[in-house]
Amino acid sequence: SSSRIGLSRGGISGSRPLRGSGSSGSNHAARVSTPMSSIHRGLHHQFQPSLSYSTERIVSLRSGKDVKDIPKTMYSADRETENCGVGLVASLKSVPSRRVVEQADEMLVRMSHRGGCGCDPASGDGAGMLFGMPDSFMRSKAKEVFGVELPKQGEYAVANIFFAPGNEEAMGDNKGRVERLVKERGLTTIGWRPVPVDNSMLGRDPVESEPITEQLFVTNNGKYATTRQFEQEL
């Protein structure tokens, strides 16, 4: 789950990580048509008492306006331009939510007309999501693959690394270089996790150039005193 998600159509073709099942198109359409103000009000009543930080609070402090006077959407028709399809769904309360992920998935599907494709309709620019660290998922995978418990969120990181296929020796050398750099920076390597993918929808050309995707788990072993310093080093 995530409190913010960036979406893009365009970039490098390739397979994408397996994701959970979704709802039917009609259910998605009903969900997307829900006014964002209603979602915000619901989040406000459910989470506001326990939050010490939110985007709305920061905007309020910087602008001098009361929270209730801040616009509930950043959309403006005056800013409409022709460009690549990019969308953003966010909770201004900075609350991670599965609902945000589901709405972002529907947005991505609805931007299919913005993605370029070649003579082969199964080959195109590619599309995907960018979202915050799914902490509970990464913890379960670290336990499953490496048999370790991850430290608290903010004290570990996971990198998605893409390797050219067909050369295991070069892949091993590149992994060794990355691990040496991690050690030089005072971090600890937990291990590499091969990412399962579903490439059944890809055309011939993308399949032939599909990279090998692995995730590198690293931890802050105490060298960096704050999460901000750790993030900067990453």
KOLVEXMAR-831289 format. One line per field, with one value per residue (C-alpha): residue number from 1; x, y, z. Coordinates in nm, 2 decimals, padded with zeros to 4 digits, always signed. Example, Ala and Ser with C-alpha at 12.3 -4.5 7.8 and 13.67 -1.06 7.14 Angstrom:
seq = c(1 | 2) $
u = c(+01.23 | +01.37) $
v = c(-00.45 | -00.11) $
w = c(+00.78 | +00.71) $
This chain:
seq = c(1 | 2 | 3 | 4 | 5 | 6 | 7 | 8 | 9 | 10 | 11 | 12 | 13 | 14 | 15 | 16 | 17 | 18 | 19 | 20 | 21 | 22 | 23 | 24 | 25 | 26 | 27 | 28 | 29 | 30 | 31 | 32 | 33 | 34 | 35 | 36 | 37 | 38 | 39 | 40 | 41 | 42 | 43 | 44 | 45 | 46 | 47 | 48 | 49 | 50 | 51 | 52 | 53 | 54 | 55 | 56 | 57 | 58 | 59 | 60 | 61 | 62 | 63 | 64 | 65 | 66 | 67 | 68 | 69 | 70 | 71 | 72 | 73 | 74 | 75 | 76 | 77 | 78 | 79 | 80 | 81 | 82 | 83 | 84 | 85 | 86 | 87 | 88 | 89 | 90 | 91 | 92 | 93 | 94 | 95 | 96 | 97 | 98 | 99 | 100 | 101 | 102 | 103 | 104 | 105 | 106 | 107 | 108 | 109 | 110 | 111 | 112 | 113 | 114 | 115 | 116 | 117 | 118 | 119 | 120 | 121 | 122 | 123 | 124 | 125 | 126 | 127 | 128 | 129 | 130 | 131 | 132 | 133 | 134 | 135 | 136 | 137 | 138 | 139 | 140 | 141 | 142 | 143 | 144 | 145 | 146 | 147 | 148 | 149 | 150 | 151 | 152 | 153 | 154 | 155 | 156 | 157 | 158 | 159 | 160 | 161 | 162 | 163 | 164 | 165 | 166 | 167 | 168 | 169 | 170 | 171 | 172 | 173 | 174 | 175 | 176 | 177 | 178 | 179 | 180 | 181 | 182 | 183 | 184 | 185 | 186 | 187 | 188 | 189 | 190 | 191 | 192 | 193 | 194 | 195 | 196 | 197 | 198 | 199 | 200 | 201 | 202 | 203 | 204 | 205 | 206 | 207 | 208 | 209 | 210 | 211 | 212 | 213 | 214 | 215 | 216 | 217 | 218 | 219 | 220 | 221 | 222 | 223 | 224 | 225 | 226 | 227 | 228 | 229 | 230 | 231 | 232 | 233 | 234) $
u = c(+00.00 | +00.11 | +00.01 | +00.13 | +00.17 | +00.32 | +00.22 | +00.37 | +00.31 | +00.64 | +00.99 | +01.15 | +00.94 | +00.96 | +00.77 | +00.63 | +00.61 | +00.30 | +00.03 | -00.28 | -00.62 | -00.84 | -01.21 | -01.41 | -01.41 | -01.75 | -01.65 | -01.34 | -01.54 | -01.77 | -01.47 | -01.29 | -01.61 | -01.62 | -01.55 | -01.20 | -01.35 | -01.55 | -01.24 | -01.06 | -01.34 | -01.34 | -00.97 | -00.99 | -01.25 | -01.06 | -00.70 | -00.67 | -00.66 | -00.34 | -00.15 | +00.12 | +00.21 | +00.01 | +00.05 | -00.26 | -00.09 | +00.23 | +00.04 | -00.16 | +00.15 | +00.32 | +00.02 | -00.13 | -00.47 | -00.69 | -00.70 | -01.07 | -00.98 | -00.72 | -00.85 | -00.91 | -00.76 | -00.46 | -00.63 | -00.68 | -00.82 | -00.59 | -00.29 | -00.40 | -00.12 | -00.03 | +00.24 | +00.31 | +00.05 | +00.14 | -00.10 | -00.08 | -00.31 | -00.24 | -00.38 | -00.31 | -00.33 | -00.01 | -00.20 | -00.09 | -00.40 | -00.48 | -00.75 | -00.49 | -00.32 | -00.64 | -00.73 | -00.38 | -00.42 | -00.75 | -00.58 | -00.30 | -00.55 | -00.74 | -00.42 | -00.36 | -00.44 | -00.13 | +00.11 | +00.28 | +00.28 | +00.44 | +00.30 | +00.28 | +00.00 | +00.16 | +00.47 | +00.47 | +00.63 | +00.56 | +00.38 | +00.40 | +00.35 | +00.59 | +00.47 | +00.60 | +00.77 | +00.53 | +00.67 | +00.47 | +00.52 | +00.90 | +00.92 | +00.74 | +00.97 | +01.28 | +01.17 | +01.08 | +01.39 | +01.67 | +01.52 | +01.58 | +01.37 | +01.41 | +01.47 | +01.21 | +01.09 | +01.34 | +01.64 | +01.64 | +01.61 | +01.53 | +01.67 | +01.52 | +01.82 | +01.79 | +02.05 | +02.10 | +01.99 | +02.22 | +02.54 | +02.55 | +02.92 | +02.87 | +02.57 | +02.77 | +03.05 | +02.80 | +02.65 | +02.99 | +03.06 | +02.73 | +02.80 | +03.14 | +03.00 | +02.74 | +03.01 | +03.22 | +02.93 | +02.89 | +02.57 | +02.50 | +02.38 | +02.11 | +02.08 | +01.93 | +01.57 | +01.48 | +01.15 | +00.87 | +00.72 | +00.44 | +00.55 | +00.26 | +00.12 | +00.45 | +00.52 | +00.82 | +01.06 | +01.01 | +01.05 | +01.38 | +01.52 | +01.35 | +01.59 | +01.64 | +01.50 | +01.63 | +01.59 | +01.88 | +01.80 | +02.04 | +02.02 | +02.16 | +02.38 | +02.40 | +02.65 | +02.37 | +02.20 | +01.88 | +01.65 | +01.72 | +02.10 | +02.04 | +01.81 | +02.07 | +02.34 | +02.11) $
v = c(+00.00 | +00.36 | +00.71 | +00.83 | +00.68 | +00.81 | +00.65 | +00.66 | +00.53 | +00.54 | +00.41 | +00.07 | -00.23 | -00.52 | -00.74 | -00.62 | -00.78 | -00.99 | -00.80 | -00.90 | -00.95 | -00.65 | -00.58 | -00.58 | -00.28 | -00.16 | -00.17 | +00.03 | +00.29 | +00.33 | +00.37 | +00.62 | +00.84 | +00.89 | +01.25 | +01.30 | +01.53 | +01.24 | +01.02 | +01.30 | +01.34 | +00.97 | +00.96 | +01.27 | +01.12 | +00.78 | +00.88 | +01.25 | +01.21 | +01.00 | +01.20 | +01.45 | +01.51 | +01.56 | +01.73 | +01.95 | +02.05 | +02.16 | +02.35 | +02.52 | +02.63 | +02.76 | +02.94 | +03.07 | +02.93 | +02.72 | +02.35 | +02.38 | +02.67 | +02.47 | +02.33 | +01.95 | +01.89 | +02.02 | +01.98 | +02.28 | +02.28 | +02.57 | +02.35 | +02.09 | +02.02 | +01.75 | +01.52 | +01.17 | +01.01 | +01.06 | +01.05 | +01.10 | +00.97 | +01.07 | +01.09 | +01.45 | +01.31 | +01.10 | +00.78 | +00.46 | +00.29 | +00.00 | +00.22 | +00.45 | +00.16 | +00.04 | +00.38 | +00.42 | +00.08 | +00.20 | +00.53 | +00.33 | +00.12 | +00.42 | +00.58 | +00.30 | +00.54 | +00.74 | +00.45 | +00.41 | +00.07 | -00.08 | -00.31 | -00.58 | -00.47 | -00.67 | -00.44 | -00.09 | +00.18 | +00.00 | +00.12 | +00.09 | +00.22 | +00.39 | +00.38 | +00.38 | +00.09 | -00.19 | -00.26 | -00.57 | -00.73 | -00.68 | -00.81 | -01.13 | -01.18 | -01.12 | -01.38 | -01.62 | -01.58 | -01.49 | -01.61 | -01.27 | -01.01 | -00.66 | -00.37 | -00.10 | +00.09 | +00.36 | +00.14 | -00.08 | -00.03 | -00.24 | -00.17 | -00.30 | -00.39 | -00.49 | -00.72 | -00.81 | -01.17 | -01.44 | -01.37 | -01.52 | -01.44 | -01.07 | -01.07 | -01.22 | -00.96 | -00.67 | -00.80 | -00.82 | -00.45 | -00.34 | -00.53 | -00.38 | -00.03 | -00.10 | -00.21 | +00.09 | +00.31 | +00.15 | -00.05 | -00.42 | -00.64 | -00.89 | -01.06 | -01.07 | -01.17 | -01.28 | -01.10 | -01.32 | -01.17 | -01.24 | -01.18 | -01.36 | -01.04 | -00.92 | -00.93 | -01.10 | -00.81 | -00.72 | -01.08 | -01.11 | -00.81 | -00.87 | -00.80 | -01.01 | -00.83 | -00.88 | -00.69 | -00.60 | -00.57 | -00.35 | -00.22 | +00.07 | -00.09 | +00.23 | +00.44 | +00.69 | +00.84 | +00.96 | +00.83 | +01.14 | +01.07 | +00.71 | +00.82 | +01.07 | +00.80 | +00.56) $
w = c(+00.00 | -00.05 | +00.03 | -00.31 | -00.65 | -00.98 | -01.31 | -01.65 | -02.00 | -02.18 | -02.12 | -02.17 | -02.26 | -02.03 | -01.79 | -01.47 | -01.13 | -01.05 | -00.88 | -00.69 | -00.86 | -00.91 | -00.95 | -01.27 | -01.50 | -01.39 | -01.02 | -01.11 | -01.30 | -01.00 | -00.77 | -00.98 | -01.02 | -00.64 | -00.56 | -00.42 | -00.15 | -00.02 | +00.00 | +00.18 | +00.43 | +00.50 | +00.56 | +00.78 | +01.01 | +01.02 | +01.06 | +01.16 | +01.54 | +01.52 | +01.26 | +01.35 | +00.99 | +00.67 | +00.33 | +00.42 | +00.75 | +00.57 | +00.31 | +00.58 | +00.77 | +00.46 | +00.32 | +00.64 | +00.53 | +00.74 | +00.64 | +00.54 | +00.30 | +00.11 | -00.23 | -00.22 | -00.56 | -00.75 | -01.09 | -01.31 | -01.66 | -01.74 | -01.71 | -01.96 | -02.21 | -02.47 | -02.33 | -02.23 | -02.01 | -01.65 | -01.36 | -00.98 | -00.70 | -00.35 | +00.00 | +00.12 | +00.48 | +00.40 | +00.49 | +00.31 | +00.16 | -00.07 | -00.22 | -00.36 | -00.53 | -00.68 | -00.81 | -00.96 | -01.13 | -01.29 | -01.40 | -01.56 | -01.76 | -01.87 | -02.01 | -02.26 | -02.55 | -02.46 | -02.50 | -02.84 | -03.01 | -03.32 | -03.59 | -03.33 | -03.10 | -02.81 | -02.82 | -02.70 | -02.49 | -02.16 | -01.85 | -01.48 | -01.13 | -00.88 | -00.52 | -00.17 | +00.01 | +00.08 | +00.42 | +00.52 | +00.18 | +00.19 | +00.54 | +00.44 | +00.14 | +00.35 | +00.59 | +00.31 | +00.10 | +00.35 | +00.68 | +00.85 | +01.01 | +00.86 | +01.09 | +01.14 | +00.83 | +00.73 | +00.84 | +00.53 | +00.15 | -00.15 | -00.50 | -00.82 | -01.05 | -01.41 | -01.57 | -01.94 | -02.00 | -02.13 | -01.95 | -01.60 | -01.56 | -01.62 | -01.39 | -01.11 | -01.17 | -01.16 | -00.84 | -00.68 | -00.78 | -00.63 | -00.30 | -00.27 | -00.31 | -00.05 | +00.19 | +00.12 | +00.21 | +00.55 | +00.46 | +00.50 | +00.21 | +00.31 | -00.02 | -00.37 | -00.45 | -00.80 | -00.89 | -01.04 | -01.35 | -01.59 | -01.95 | -02.11 | -02.26 | -02.42 | -02.79 | -02.95 | -02.95 | -02.58 | -02.48 | -02.66 | -02.48 | -02.14 | -01.86 | -01.55 | -01.25 | -00.90 | -00.57 | -00.35 | +00.02 | +00.23 | +00.58 | +00.77 | +01.03 | +01.25 | +01.05 | +00.96 | +01.26 | +01.09 | +00.82 | +00.62 | +00.62 | +00.52 | +00.23 | +00.11 | +00.11 | -00.08) $
